[in-house]
């Protein structure tokens, strides 16, 4: 059976972004079908008051409900694939608004997670997941380290969906190393191999 990968990209630089280039390279090496959700090319609509109210109902709404149409489409993209790659920049120490909006659509009670006395329980099937994080500065190694709220936030989101062991790879210091993009992609590709992501 042909494996299918969902690639979610969130950089305003779109295909020119190093993270997006690395993600497509990895997806091509893995083979199979590729479904791309480019959050910069096709921005998601802001959440509406009707959507916010629907999320607070105790009983799940029918999947065909128009209020949840976009959310349902995004969730179905996840359900129809068995691998996930997220390529995202770090904006102001956290995830960009475009990716946060995607999270708000797919992380949905009664649909992708359930509430239990022990906490939230993911309802989606676990899958191999790689997150490529690009940043202008350094937040893991280097001289002046910056805060990183993106990784723990996104890891918590994925765990809540049912994705239990996402792998993270970093493209750091893009501002100071902008003259060596190919070397950075090669380094990050080697780091992906070390994660064991398949």
N, C-alpha and C positions, 0 to 999 in steps of 0.2 A: 504494500500500500504506500502511495506517495505521501511523504510528510509535507506538512504545510506550515509555513512560518508567517507570523504577523509581525511586521516592522512598524513601530510607532515612532515617528520623528517629530521633534518639537523645535528645531532651530529655525530662526528667521532666515538664515543663510541657505536653508533647504538643501539641495543636492551638493552645494559647494562646501557645506559644513564638514569638517574632518570626521566628526562622529557619524554623520550620515554615510560618508564614503566608506568608513571602516565597517559600519553595519551592513552595507550592501555587499562589501567584499566577503564578509563572513557568511552572509546568507547565500551568496553564489557558490562558495566553497562547499556548503552543506547540501546544496541541491534541493530538489523538490519545488513546490509551488511557493510563491511569495505574494503576500497581500500587504500592501503599504497603506498606512493611515498617516498622511502628512498633515500635521496639525497647523502648519504655517500656510501651506497651499490651500487647504480647505478648513478655515477656522470654524470651530464649533460655536453654535449659537449660545448666548448667555443663558444661564438658568432662569426660568420664569417662576413667578409666584405659584402658578398651578403645579409646576414640577415640585417645588419645595413643599407644598401642601400634600402632594401625593406621597412623598417620602415619609410623611409623619403618620399616615394611616396605619392602623394596627393590622388590617387585612391587606394582603398583596393585591394590587390592581391587575386586571387581565393584561397579558402581554400585548394585546392588540390596542390598548388604550392609546389614543393620540398623544396624550401628555407625555408618555414614555417612549414615543416612537424612536427618537434619536438615541436615547439610552439603550433601548432594546437592540438597535442596529449595531451599536458599538460592542455590546455584550456578546451578540451573536458572532461578531468578528473574532472575538477571543475564543468562543466555544468551537468555532469551525477550524481552529488551528491547534497544532500540538507543540509549537515552539513560539517563543516570544522574544523579540529584541526591541529594546527601547533605547533610542539615541537622543540624548537631551543635553542642552547646555545647562550650566548652573548660573542662575540669575540672582544676584544679591543674596548669596549663600543658600538659596533654595531652588525649588523647581520653578520653571517659567510658568506664567499664567496659562498658556495654551495646554501644557501637560496637566496642570492642576484641574482645569476644566474637564479634561478627558477622565481624570480620576473621579471627579464628582459625578460623572455620568455612569461610569462602570461599577463603582463601589456603591451598591444599592441593596439595602436591607430587603429580605424576603426573596431576592433574586440572585445576587452573587455572594451574599453572606447572610447568616442567621444569627440572631442574638440568643445566647444561652446563659444559664447561671454562671458558667465558667468563662464567659466572654464571647467574643465574636467567632463564628465558625465559618470558614470559607466553603462555598458551594460549587466552585469551579474545579475542574480537574487540574491537578498539579502538572507542571510542564517545565521543560528546560527553558530557563529565562536568563537573558543577558541584558544588563543595563550599561550603556556606554555614556559616561559623564564627561562633558567637556567644560573646561574652566579657564578663564584668562589668567588666574593666579594659581597659587599652590595651597592645598589644604591637607596634604598628607606628608610630603617631604619638601625640603627647601628652606630658604631663609625666613621669610615673613609668611607664616601660615595663616590662612583665613578659615573662618568657621565653615562647616559643612552640615547643613540641616537637610539637604536633599536626600542623601543616602539613607539615614534612619527613617525619614518620612516615607520614602518610596518603598523601602523594605517592609515597613509596617503595613502599607497599603496592599502590597502583593501578598504578604502573609494572610491578610484578612480575606483576600479573594480565594485563597487556597493554594497559592504558589509559595512553597515553603523554603526553597533554597535558591533565591536569585543570585546570580554572579554579577559583580560590579567590576568594571574596568574603567580606568581614568586617562583622559587626555588633559594633562595639567600644563599650566604656564604657556598657554597659547599666545599671550601677548608678547612675552619675551622670546619665544621660540618660533615665531611666525615665519621665519625664513627657512625652516626645515620641516615642512608638512609631511613629506614622504617618510622621513625618518621617524616622525612621531607616530604615523600610522603603522609602520613596521614594528615599532616598540609595543604599541598597544595590541597589535595582532598577536605578538608573541605572548603578551600577558593573557590574552583570551585563551590561548592554548594551555597556559598554566592553570586556568580556572577549571578545566575539564568540561567546559560547556560544549555540548554536542547536540 
